Amino acid sequence: MIKRINTGELVSQAVIHNNTVYVSGLTAPDKTQDVEGQARQIFGRIDQVLQATGSDKARILTATIWLADFGTRATVNDIWKAWLPKEVLPARAAVEAELGENVLIEVMVQAACD
């Protein structure tokens, strides 16, 4: 069975299939903030989406992080390390990409869920 969460015009915010939740790439609602502010917003949104799907950040399996400027990777890594305990770190990729206007970071995760 496939369950879609918060389906909009183009995408669902999350899709659940076979006890895995696939969270769409999330950006910060307030794009006036720097990469640190945007990352904190996104990680908070991920917490909310995962909670709504019966999961949490300790159950993240993989993550992909897109950065408008790869030079901000150290800042994002510091926030990431503070957000996720070392014992639950998922597989992860981080790459530089051209993102939307004023979007400095986008994050997509997949997690185990009940």
C-alpha positions as YAML, in Angstrom:
chain: A
units: angstrom
residues:
- id: 1
  name: MET
  ca: [0.00, 0.00, 0.00]
- id: 2
  name: ILE
  ca: [1.19, 3.51, -0.80]
- id: 3
  name: LYS
  ca: [0.16, 6.47, 1.34]
- id: 4
  name: ARG
  ca: [0.78, 10.04, 0.17]
- id: 5
  name: ILE
  ca: [1.07, 12.89, 2.71]
- id: 6
  name: ASN
  ca: [0.24, 16.54, 1.92]
- id: 7
  name: THR
  ca: [-0.07, 16.12, -1.83]
- id: 8
  name: GLY
  ca: [0.17, 19.44, -3.61]
- id: 9
  name: GLU
  ca: [0.09, 20.56, -7.22]
- id: 10
  name: LEU
  ca: [3.44, 18.98, -8.11]
- id: 11
  name: VAL
  ca: [4.53, 16.62, -5.32]
- id: 12
  name: SER
  ca: [3.58, 14.93, -2.09]
- id: 13
  name: GLN
  ca: [5.50, 16.15, 0.96]
- id: 14
  name: ALA
  ca: [6.07, 12.51, 1.87]
- id: 15
  name: VAL
  ca: [5.18, 9.07, 0.54]
- id: 16
  name: ILE
  ca: [5.03, 5.94, 2.69]
- id: 17
  name: HIS
  ca: [5.60, 2.49, 1.18]
- id: 18
  name: ASN
  ca: [6.72, -0.77, 2.82]
- id: 19
  name: ASN
  ca: [7.50, 0.85, 6.19]
- id: 20
  name: THR
  ca: [9.69, 3.51, 4.58]
- id: 21
  name: VAL
  ca: [8.85, 7.19, 4.37]
- id: 22
  name: TYR
  ca: [10.28, 9.17, 1.46]
- id: 23
  name: VAL
  ca: [10.34, 12.88, 2.29]
- id: 24
  name: SER
  ca: [10.46, 15.27, -0.65]
- id: 25
  name: GLY
  ca: [13.27, 17.78, -0.89]
- id: 26
  name: LEU
  ca: [12.52, 20.50, 1.66]
- id: 27
  name: THR
  ca: [13.61, 24.13, 1.60]
- id: 28
  name: ALA
  ca: [13.30, 26.79, 4.25]
- id: 29
  name: PRO
  ca: [10.06, 28.79, 4.41]
- id: 30
  name: ASP
  ca: [12.06, 31.96, 5.26]
- id: 31
  name: LYS
  ca: [14.59, 32.30, 2.49]
- id: 32
  name: THR
  ca: [15.89, 35.63, 3.79]
- id: 33
  name: GLN
  ca: [18.03, 33.74, 6.33]
- id: 34
  name: ASP
  ca: [21.60, 32.60, 5.77]
- id: 35
  name: VAL
  ca: [22.47, 28.93, 5.21]
- id: 36
  name: GLU
  ca: [22.57, 28.27, 8.97]
- id: 37
  name: GLY
  ca: [19.08, 29.69, 9.47]
- id: 38
  name: GLN
  ca: [17.73, 27.86, 6.44]
- id: 39
  name: ALA
  ca: [19.29, 24.54, 7.54]
- id: 40
  name: ARG
  ca: [17.79, 24.85, 11.04]
- id: 41
  name: GLN
  ca: [14.36, 25.51, 9.52]
- id: 42
  name: ILE
  ca: [14.66, 22.50, 7.23]
- id: 43
  name: PHE
  ca: [15.79, 20.11, 9.95]
- id: 44
  name: GLY
  ca: [12.86, 21.29, 12.07]
- id: 45
  name: ARG
  ca: [10.50, 20.63, 9.16]
- id: 46
  name: ILE
  ca: [11.98, 17.16, 8.70]
- id: 47
  name: ASP
  ca: [11.32, 16.46, 12.39]
- id: 48
  name: GLN
  ca: [7.67, 17.49, 11.89]
- id: 49
  name: VAL
  ca: [7.13, 15.44, 8.73]
- id: 50
  name: LEU
  ca: [8.74, 12.35, 10.22]
- id: 51
  name: GLN
  ca: [6.68, 12.64, 13.40]
- id: 52
  name: ALA
  ca: [3.50, 12.90, 11.32]
- id: 53
  name: THR
  ca: [4.42, 9.68, 9.50]
- id: 54
  name: GLY
  ca: [5.28, 7.59, 12.56]
- id: 55
  name: SER
  ca: [9.01, 8.04, 12.32]
- id: 56
  name: ASP
  ca: [11.74, 10.30, 13.71]
- id: 57
  name: LYS
  ca: [15.23, 11.49, 12.87]
- id: 58
  name: ALA
  ca: [16.84, 8.51, 14.62]
- id: 59
  name: ARG
  ca: [15.29, 6.31, 11.92]
- id: 60
  name: ILE
  ca: [16.62, 8.23, 8.89]
- id: 61
  name: LEU
  ca: [18.22, 5.80, 6.45]
- id: 62
  name: THR
  ca: [19.58, 8.17, 3.81]
- id: 63
  name: ALA
  ca: [19.84, 11.91, 3.25]
- id: 64
  name: THR
  ca: [20.74, 14.08, 0.29]
- id: 65
  name: ILE
  ca: [21.76, 17.69, 0.84]
- id: 66
  name: TRP
  ca: [22.00, 20.17, -2.00]
- id: 67
  name: LEU
  ca: [23.95, 23.37, -1.33]
- id: 68
  name: ALA
  ca: [23.93, 26.50, -3.48]
- id: 69
  name: ASP
  ca: [27.53, 27.09, -2.34]
- id: 70
  name: PHE
  ca: [29.61, 24.07, -1.38]
- id: 71
  name: GLY
  ca: [31.75, 26.45, 0.68]
- id: 72
  name: THR
  ca: [28.93, 26.45, 3.27]
- id: 73
  name: ARG
  ca: [29.30, 22.70, 3.84]
- id: 74
  name: ALA
  ca: [31.22, 23.08, 7.13]
- id: 75
  name: THR
  ca: [28.44, 25.26, 8.59]
- id: 76
  name: VAL
  ca: [25.77, 22.77, 7.52]
- id: 77
  name: ASN
  ca: [27.85, 19.86, 8.86]
- id: 78
  name: ASP
  ca: [28.06, 21.54, 12.28]
- id: 79
  name: ILE
  ca: [24.27, 21.94, 12.39]
- id: 80
  name: TRP
  ca: [23.81, 18.37, 11.14]
- id: 81
  name: LYS
  ca: [26.09, 17.00, 13.89]
- id: 82
  name: ALA
  ca: [24.18, 18.93, 16.57]
- id: 83
  name: TRP
  ca: [20.82, 17.73, 15.17]
- id: 84
  name: LEU
  ca: [21.62, 14.02, 14.80]
- id: 85
  name: PRO
  ca: [23.28, 11.90, 17.48]
- id: 86
  name: LYS
  ca: [26.40, 10.14, 16.18]
- id: 87
  name: GLU
  ca: [24.95, 6.67, 16.87]
- id: 88
  name: VAL
  ca: [22.11, 7.19, 14.35]
- id: 89
  name: LEU
  ca: [23.92, 8.82, 11.44]
- id: 90
  name: PRO
  ca: [22.42, 7.77, 8.08]
- id: 91
  name: ALA
  ca: [24.07, 7.30, 4.72]
- id: 92
  name: ARG
  ca: [24.39, 10.79, 3.23]
- id: 93
  name: ALA
  ca: [25.45, 12.75, 0.18]
- id: 94
  name: ALA
  ca: [26.05, 16.49, -0.09]
- id: 95
  name: VAL
  ca: [26.52, 18.24, -3.42]
- id: 96
  name: GLU
  ca: [26.58, 21.72, -4.86]
- id: 97
  name: ALA
  ca: [23.66, 22.54, -7.12]
- id: 98
  name: GLU
  ca: [21.87, 25.45, -8.70]
- id: 99
  name: LEU
  ca: [18.81, 25.96, -6.50]
- id: 100
  name: GLY
  ca: [15.81, 28.28, -6.67]
- id: 101
  name: GLU
  ca: [15.90, 31.98, -5.92]
- id: 102
  name: ASN
  ca: [17.37, 32.63, -2.44]
- id: 103
  name: VAL
  ca: [17.40, 28.88, -1.70]
- id: 104
  name: LEU
  ca: [20.75, 28.09, -0.10]
- id: 105
  name: ILE
  ca: [20.04, 24.48, 0.93]
- id: 106
  name: GLU
  ca: [17.58, 21.70, 0.14]
- id: 107
  name: VAL
  ca: [17.38, 18.38, 2.00]
- id: 108
  name: MET
  ca: [15.66, 15.09, 1.14]
- id: 109
  name: VAL
  ca: [15.50, 12.08, 3.47]
- id: 110
  name: GLN
  ca: [14.20, 8.54, 3.58]
- id: 111
  name: ALA
  ca: [13.42, 6.92, 6.93]
- id: 112
  name: ALA
  ca: [12.02, 3.74, 8.43]
- id: 113
  name: CYS
  ca: [8.50, 4.12, 9.81]
- id: 114
  name: ASP
  ca: [5.78, 2.04, 11.43]
...
